[in-house]
Amino acid sequence: MNAHDEWETAMTGVDPSRLDDQQLMKELETIHRTRHDTLLYASNDALRAHNGRMAELEGEYLRRNPRRLVASGRTREGARERGRGESATPRV
């Protein structure tokens, strides 16, 4: 690893494809937890970095889970049903 690689890792974190599933979920939970404060209080550069990292992590999650559970309440049709009292949370 050269100095440029070390700088890139420090700025963006580990390449999401190198994380195991548990590490990826931990990174996603952390970035989602810090999202609101980053949006409200961080510099434009920090927000841009946060956006980029979030996109990388979410993209990797979607790549690994192309058939993930989608709650019917989170679709357009489901949103209409939600207005009639149905929950947006998937039933397992």
Buried (B, 14 or more C-beta within 10 A) or exposed (E): EEEEEEEEEEEEBEEBEEBEEEEBEEBBEEBEEEBEEBEEEBEEEEBEBBBEBBEBBBEBBEEEEEEEEEBBBEEEEBEEBBEEEBEEEEEE
